[in-house]
Amino acid sequence: MPGRDVSGLLNAAGHALANRLAGALAEVGLTPRTQCVLVHALDREHTQIQLAALAFLDKTTMVATVDELERRGLATRQPPTAGPGSSR
C-alpha cells in the first residue's frame, strides 16, 4: 500500500498485542514480566542471572520480580545444586 507507514503500523500492532496480553494475564493475577519469568523457570533449574537473560530483564528488575513471586507463593528461591565434578 503506497503511503502506508509500516513502522507505525507495526508499532500500533505491538501496542495492541501488549495491551491484550496484559489484560488477559491480569485476569489470573500476573503481568507479562511475571509470566515470562515463570515460563522460563518451568523449563529447568536456572540461576536468577540466567532467568534475567532469558526474560530480557536487568538484575534489579529480576530480583524485584522474584521477590514479588515469592511473596505471592508462586516461586521459591533454592540454593544451586552441585553439578558433576563440583566440590562442596
C-alpha positions as CSV (number, residue, x, y, z in Angstrom):
1,M,0.0,0.0,0.0
2,P,1.7,3.2,-1.1
3,G,1.9,5.9,1.6
4,R,1.4,3.5,4.5
5,D,3.9,3.8,7.3
6,V,4.9,0.2,8.0
7,S,6.8,1.0,11.2
8,G,3.8,3.0,12.5
9,L,1.5,0.0,11.7
10,L,3.9,-2.4,13.4
11,N,4.1,-0.1,16.5
12,A,0.3,0.1,16.7
13,A,0.0,-3.7,16.4
14,G,2.7,-4.3,19.0
15,H,0.9,-1.9,21.4
16,A,-2.5,-3.6,20.8
17,L,-0.9,-7.0,21.4
18,A,0.8,-5.9,24.6
19,N,-2.4,-4.4,25.9
20,R,-4.4,-7.6,25.2
21,L,-1.7,-9.8,26.8
22,A,-1.6,-7.6,29.9
23,G,-5.3,-7.7,30.2
24,A,-5.5,-11.5,29.8
25,L,-2.7,-12.1,32.3
26,A,-4.3,-9.6,34.8
27,E,-7.3,-11.9,34.9
28,V,-5.1,-14.6,36.5
29,G,-3.1,-12.1,38.7
30,L,0.0,-12.0,36.5
31,T,1.9,-9.4,34.5
32,P,3.7,-10.1,31.2
33,R,7.0,-9.8,33.2
34,T,6.0,-12.3,36.0
35,Q,4.5,-14.7,33.4
36,C,7.7,-14.6,31.3
37,V,9.9,-15.4,34.3
38,L,7.6,-18.2,35.4
39,V,7.5,-19.8,31.9
40,H,11.3,-19.8,31.8
41,A,11.6,-21.1,35.3
42,L,9.5,-24.1,34.5
43,D,11.9,-25.2,31.7
44,R,14.7,-26.3,34.1
45,E,16.6,-25.0,37.1
46,H,18.1,-21.6,36.4
47,T,20.0,-19.0,38.4
48,Q,18.4,-15.6,38.7
49,I,21.1,-14.2,36.3
50,Q,20.1,-16.9,33.7
51,L,16.4,-16.2,34.1
52,A,17.1,-12.4,33.8
53,A,18.9,-13.0,30.5
54,L,16.1,-15.3,29.2
55,A,13.4,-12.8,30.1
56,F,15.4,-9.8,28.9
57,L,15.4,-8.2,32.4
58,D,18.1,-6.3,34.2
59,K,19.4,-7.7,37.5
60,T,17.5,-5.2,39.7
61,T,14.2,-5.9,37.9
62,M,14.8,-9.6,38.1
63,V,15.3,-9.5,41.9
64,A,12.2,-7.4,42.4
65,T,10.2,-9.9,40.2
66,V,11.3,-13.0,42.1
67,D,10.7,-11.1,45.4
68,E,7.1,-10.5,44.2
69,L,6.6,-14.1,43.0
70,E,7.9,-15.4,46.4
71,R,5.6,-13.1,48.3
72,R,2.7,-14.5,46.3
73,G,3.8,-18.1,46.8
74,L,4.4,-18.6,43.1
75,A,8.2,-19.2,43.3
76,T,10.8,-20.2,45.8
77,R,14.5,-19.5,45.7
78,Q,16.6,-22.5,46.2
79,P,20.4,-22.9,46.6
80,P,22.1,-24.1,43.5
81,T,22.6,-27.8,43.2
82,A,26.1,-29.1,42.8
83,G,26.8,-30.2,39.2
84,P,29.1,-33.0,38.1
85,G,32.6,-32.6,39.1
86,S,31.9,-29.8,41.6
87,S,33.2,-29.9,45.2
88,R,31.4,-28.7,48.3
